[in-house]
Amino acid sequence: MPATPPTLPHEAEAFAASLLSWYRENYRPLPWREQPSLYRTVVSELMCQQTQIATALPYFARWMAQLPDFEALANASEETVVKLWEGLGYYSRARNLHKLAKQWVAADPKPQSAAEWRAYPGVGPYTAAAIASITFGEKSAVVDGNVVRILARLTNDQREFSNGGKAVKSFTTLADLLIEYATHAGDHNQAMMELGATVCTKANPQCLLCPVRTFCSVNRAGDPAQLPRIAKKQVIQRRVDRVFLVNDGCLLLHQIPTTARRLAGMCELPPAELLETTYPAELIMTRRRGIANERIEERFLSVNWTRDLEKLVGAEATLFWQPLDELDDVTLTGPHRKWLAELFKQCL
């Protein structure tokens, strides 16, 4: 059972006041905070799912320059939307944003509450609470890994959770209680996010700088870095061999089927298995990447163009030739665009 200190929830009002005062003096001036709007909040929340803010910032600026509102996004082609997202990964977020904009434009009345936002594509409990609180002032608490970490440490909760989802569910009641005492729900939620991202960090938490350390049980009784206790996912190791083949000014590419669970519709260098590469191939580069709990080693093989290869390419619908001078017209996954630059420099 959690060892809840007397200060929480009995001093929830004082906690909320201390947190808010700190946030308003120390928040990072992010573009969606400096020029707030419903649309900018929605885009930033989906864009920052599974992406660090520093990484998302240039994408957010480019997105806003081309798709400044719900109507512009709803009217854009899926190709344009996914191309703007190129390199951010988890491309279902871009497609969900596109669907969300179309649904919002058609909606009458427009959604305001967290419950209403939950009916929109890509909007789970956290995102719905963020939108409803920041834009409409609803006292709906956001609970993600940052918030779980803060609350586990505040209460010195020593329970071990089998996964992050169960931890989120467990701490939602306390998060909901604390936000009831907030004078501004949106700023309270953003303050919790900010505290977890900049002070109450996963490793090396800055306890001496924490504005709510007097409310924190683990700060007095233990090691903050050990909490929360969430079992680590099993890491899966994979290896993929890929073909790097340029012929007559064109690069051979593979488009991932639109029905795929990951990276649907994106382009990468073709897996060697699609070309039945039983003939000589030279290993020219090895790189690694992670997707969710998978750690993937990708080996790039240089092969020579043959008539047999021509037949295999013609028989596989997902393979196509892309002119080198039009490579920017296709939507490549982020790692493959980066690695292609290396391959071109090394081989051409």
N, C-alpha and C positions, 0 to 999 in steps of 0.2 A: 504494500500500500504506500502511496506517496506520503512523505513526511511534510505536510503543509505547515509552514511557520505561521504564527499568529497574525503577522502583518498581511497575509493574503488568505482569504479575501476580505478580512475585516478592515483593512486600510486601503481598499481598492480605490477610493476617491483620491486619497493622497498620492497613491501610486500613479493614477492616471494624470493627475496634475503635474507631478514631477516629470513624467515622460513627455507630456505635451510641451512644457516649458523648454526642456532640452531640445526637442525636435525643432521648434520654431527658431531657435538660435543656431542650430548646427546642421540642418538638413542640406543635402547636396542639391545644388540648383539644376535639377534635371529638366529637360525641355518640356515634358508633360506636366511638370509642377510649375514652371515659370509662366507657361501659357496654357492653363488648364482648360479642357473642354471634354465633353462626353466622348467624342470620337478619339481624341488623343489619349484619353485614359484607356479606352477599349483596346486601341492598337498597342499601346505600351504594355498593357497587362498580358496580352497574348504573345507579344514579341518577347517579353522577358520570362515567359515560361521556359524553363530549361536552358536559358541563355543568360550569361552574365551581363549586367547593365553596360559595362564598358564596351563589350562586343556589340551590343544592340544599338548603341547611340548613333553611329554613322548610318546604319540601316534605317533607323527611325527618321533621320533627317532626309534621306533619299526618298523614303516612302511618302512622307508628308509633302515633299516638293512635287511629286507626281500624282499622288492620290490624297488630296487635302481634306476630304470629307466622305461621309457615308455614300453619298450619291456618286461621287467619282469612283469609289471603290466598287460599288455595285455595278456600274456600267463598264468597268474594265474587263478585259479578257482574262481568262484563267492563266494564259501564257504570260501576260504582263505581270500579273500578281506573283506568280511563282518565280519569274525572272528577278523581280525586285527582292525576293526572299533568298535568292541564290547565295549559298555560303552560311546561312544561319542554321540549317539543319531542321529536322523534325518538320517537314514541309506540310504535314497535315494542318499545322497551325495557320499557314498562309491560306490554304483552301477553306479552312473553317472561317477565317476572317472574311473571305470573299462571300461565302454563303450567309454569314451573319449580316453583312452589309445589305444584301438583297432582302433578307428577311426583315431587317429594321426599316428599310425604305418602304416596304409594303405594309408595315404594321400600323394599325390605328385602333386603339391608342398605342403610343410608344411605351416600351418597357421602362420601369423605374426601379421596382423592388428587386431584391436579390432573387426571390422566387421566380419573378418574371424573366429575369436574365438567364436563369438556369435552363430555360427552354431554347436558348440560342446555341448554335454549333460551337463547340470548343470551349464553352463556358461551364466550368465546374463550380463547386461551392466557393473555393478561394477567389476565383476571378469574379464571380457574381457578387460576392461580399465587397470586393475592392471597388467595383463599378458603382454599386448601390450606395456605399458609404462615402466615397470620394465625390461623386457627382450629385447625389441626392440626399446625403446626410443620414442615411439609414444606419441604425445601430446594429450592424451585422459584422461580426468579427471575421477577419481573415486568419486562417490557420494553415501555415505551410511549415517547411523545415526550419526556417528562421524562428517562427513563433513557437514551435514545439521546443526548440532549443532554449529559448528564453524562459518559457514556463516550466520546463523540466528543472532548470537551474534555480529559478526563483523558489520552487517548492521542494528542491532536493529530492526529486522523484527518482527512486532507484530501480523502478521496474524495468525489465527488459522487454522490448517490443519486437515481434517477429518481422515487422516491416514498417515503413514510414506511414502507410495509410492507417494502420491501427493506432499509431502514436497520435496522428492528427485527430482521429475520432476521440481518443481518450482526453485530449486537452481542449477540445472544442467548448465543453461546458464552462471551464474556467475562463477561456478567452471571451466567451459571450457575457459572462458576469462582469469582467473588467471593463468592457466597452460600454456597459450600461452607465458607468460613472464618468465617461468621457464627455467633455463639453462640445467636442467636435469629432464626430465618429471617423470622418475621412482622415483627418490629421492623426488621430489615435492609431488607426490601422497603418498609415504610412510611417508613423513613429516606431511601431513594432517592427516593421520591415527594415527600417533604417538602423535600428538598434542591433538587430541580428546580423545585418550586413557589414556594419562598421565597428561595433564595439563588442557585442556578445557573439563573437565569431566562433566557428567550429574549433579551430586551433588557436592557441594563444589569445584567449579573451582578455580584453583590456578592462579588467575589473575596477582598477583605480579611477578610470574615466567614466564609469557607468553611472548614469544619473539616477538609477533605481537600486543601487547596491545596498542601501539600507533596508530594502524590502527582501533582499535575496538570502535565502537560507543556505545555499551551497557556498556562497561567498564567505560565510562564517564557519561552515562545518566540513568542507571538503574541497575536492578538486573540480572546478567547473568544467574543465576540458573533458572529463569522463562522461558527461551527460549531454544529451540523452543517450540511453543505452538501447540502440537499435541494431538488430542483427544485420550483418553485411550480406548483400546479395552474392550468390555464387557467381564467380567470373568464368565466362565461357571463352575458351581460346579457339580461334578459327584461322585458317589460312586460305587465301584466294589467289590463284594465278591468273594474271591478266595479259592480254596481248596488246602490244604497242606496234601498230602497223600503219605506215604512211605510204600511199601509192598515188602517183600522178597528181600530187598537190592536194590530196584528200586524206583525212584521218578516219580510220575505222572506229565507230562508236556503237554502243549498245544502249538502247532506251529501255529502262526498267518498266515492265508492264504497269498499266494504270491500276490493276487489281492487286498489286503487291502491297504487303503490310507496311513496308518501309520504303521511302524514297520513290514513291509511285510517280511514273512519268519522267523521272530525272534521267540524265545521261551520264554514262561512265565509260571507261575503256572496257572492252568486252571480256567476260570471263573466258579463260582458255578452253573450258569444257564445251562452250558453244561452237568452237571451231575444231574440236577433236584434235587438239595439237599433239599428235603422236610423232611428228616430224621434228627435226632439230630446231631448237629455240635457245636463244642466248639470254641468260638472266642479266638484266641491265640495272635494276634498281629494286630495293625493298623498302617499303614504308609501313607504318602502323597507324591505326586509328581505333577509336572506341565508339561504339554505338550502344547506348543503354548499358547492359552488363556484359556485352561482348567486347573482346579485345581481338582485333583482326589484323593479321599480317598479310599485306598485299605485295605479291611479287610480280614485277613487270618484265615480260619476256618480249624480246625482239625476234620477229620471224620474217622470213622472206616471202614475197608475193609469188604465188603459184596458181596454175589453172585450177588445181584441186581446191584451193582456198576460195577462188572465185565462185565455184559451185556451192561451197558451204555457206558463203555469205548470202548468195541468192536464195538459198533455201530457208534461211532463218529470218523471220519477219522483224525481229527486234534489232537487227544489225543494219547499219546504214553508213554511207560515206558522207563526211562533212568537209567541204572545202576549208583549207587552213585559214584563208583570209575571211571566212565567215564563222569562225569558231565562237565568236561572242554572241551569235544569234541563237545558239542552243543553250539550254539550262543544264549546266553541269553541277554535280555535287561539289561542295566547297573543297574537300580534299583533292578530288581529281583535277579541278582547275589548277590548283596549286602544283600538284605533282606533274601535270602536263607541261607546265612552264619549265620544270626541272628536266623533264625528258627531252623537250625540244632543245634546250641548251646543251644537253649531253650528247644527243644523237643526230641533230640536224645541222 
